[in-house]
Amino acid sequence: MATSKWLVDDHDASVTQLWNKLDFDTSVFIFIPFYFLLNSPGIMLLIFTKASSHVPLKILSIEDGTVLKSFNHLLHRNKKVDFIEQFNEKLLVKQENENLQILDVRNSELKEVSRTEFMTPSAFIFLYENQLFLTFRNRTVAVWNFRGELVTSFEDHLLWHPDCNTNNIYITSDQDLIISYCKADSDDPLSEGNAGSINISNILTGKCLAKIKASNNFPMENECSCSSNFSSSSSSIGGSRKRAHASASRIRSTVAEALEDITALFYDEERNEIYTGNRHGLVHVWSN
């Protein structure tokens, strides 16, 4: 759910301002010093400095700044807080070497997931449409629900970056597919060096639906073509659509070369094209 508000935080003045995107009117001022702020559709969570045995929290309305709930969440003493995350009315709290806690802030119902089942991830992506969340840890992706149950493990979706670079991950608007830059198959003879693969998987089943890899048998005339001038060019592994400004410098890339050192990935859902950029500043367009 989109919001028409901006949050602007001034830590030096201990003031957070809520701006309306339509007319830039400042509708809410928060003068309470706090440690961290999270926002979710319609509400925002203020996290205050941790005490020895609890962390003070306030939930505010984004519309007018009204305090909807103020409470303390109990913590284990002398244990580092790995993360506090908010998803609508759900609060996820994890401390070092402790169970994951999922708190429903409406009714204070608390669920716990064993620390052996849920280990601290390096990143989250919340799926608001499906009421699920993705976790990323040590190149692996998993899907969880807010009952603390593992919904999906992926059969072939080992990420390229061990610490999860979300620039290389795309979730479709229907939240049914994940497209990522992944480690190539170990038996792929052309994947040596820095070449990975682009994997497309179903989020709910974990099945790998498609993969772009170095050993795809494209004819030489269908090699990926790209230009150093992004604004005036695009390219396709199909070779049928190549547009470039006459003055743009042209660079020929094989599929294997185009799959090396990808630093950004985007999927155009209307055109059914995947765009990738690499550390050399080149952009490749992949289409059927």
C-alpha positions, 0 to 999 in steps of 0.5 A, a space after each residue: 500500500 502506497 503512502 502519500 507521506 514523507 518522513 524527514 528526521 532531524 536527529 540534531 534537533 530531535 524532531 521528525 517531520 511528516 510531510 504530505 507529498 501532494 502539497 508539501 504540508 508539514 502535518 505532524 511534528 514529533 519532538 520526542 528523542 528516539 533511537 530508531 524509526 520504522 514505517 509500515 503502511 499507515 503506521 510508524 514505530 518509534 524505537 527508543 534507547 534500550 534499557 537493561 531489560 526492555 526496549 520502549 516502543 511507540 506506534 504512531 499514526 502516519 496521518 496525524 501522529 496520534 500515539 496508537 500504542 505505547 509499550 515496553 518489550 521485554 528483552 534478555 539482559 546483556 544480550 545484543 539486539 540483532 534486529 527489530 522489524 515491523 510489518 503492519 501490526 507484527 513486530 519481529 524481535 531477535 536477540 543474539 543466540 535467542 529465539 525469534 519473537 513475533 509480537 502482535 501489537 494489537 493483542 500482545 500475542 507472542 509467538 517464538 521460533 527456535 533459534 536453531 530454526 530461524 537464524 539472524 538473516 542479513 536482510 528482509 523483504 516483506 511481501 505485503 500482498 501475501 502476508 509473508 516475508 523473505 529472509 536472506 542468509 549465507 546466499 540462501 533465500 527462505 519464505 516465512 509466515 507470521 506464525 513463525 512457520 517456514 513456507 518455502 525453501 528454494 531448490 535452485 536459488 543460491 545467491 551470488 552475494 553471501 551478504 545479500 545485495 538486494 540490488 540484484 534481486 527483483 520481486 514481481 508486483 504480484 509477489 509470486 516470482 523472485 528474480 536474482 543474480 545467483 551462483 552458476 551451476 558447478 557443472 556449467 563449463 562456461 561459468 568459471 571466473 566471475 560469471 553467475 546466472 539469473 534465476 527465476 523462481 516461484 516464491 510460494 513453491 520454491 521451484 526454479 522456473 527459468 534460468 539464464 546461464 553462460 552455457 545457453 546455446 545462443 548462436 554467435 550472431 545472437 550474442 548480447 550486444 551493448 553500448 556504453 551509452 545507456 540512455 540511447 541504447 538497449 540490447 537483447 540476447 535474441 538479437 532481434 532488437 538492437 537500438 543504439 545512437 550512431 555515435 555510441 561506442 559499441 561493445 560486443 559481449 558473449 552471454 558468459 561475459 554479460 553474466 560476469 560481475 552483475 551489480 544491479 538487476 531489474 525486471 520490466 514486467 510490461 515488456 518482459 525484459 530483464 535489465 542487468 548492469 555490471 561493474 564495467 558500467 555496461 547495461 544488458 537487456 535480456 528478452 525472449 
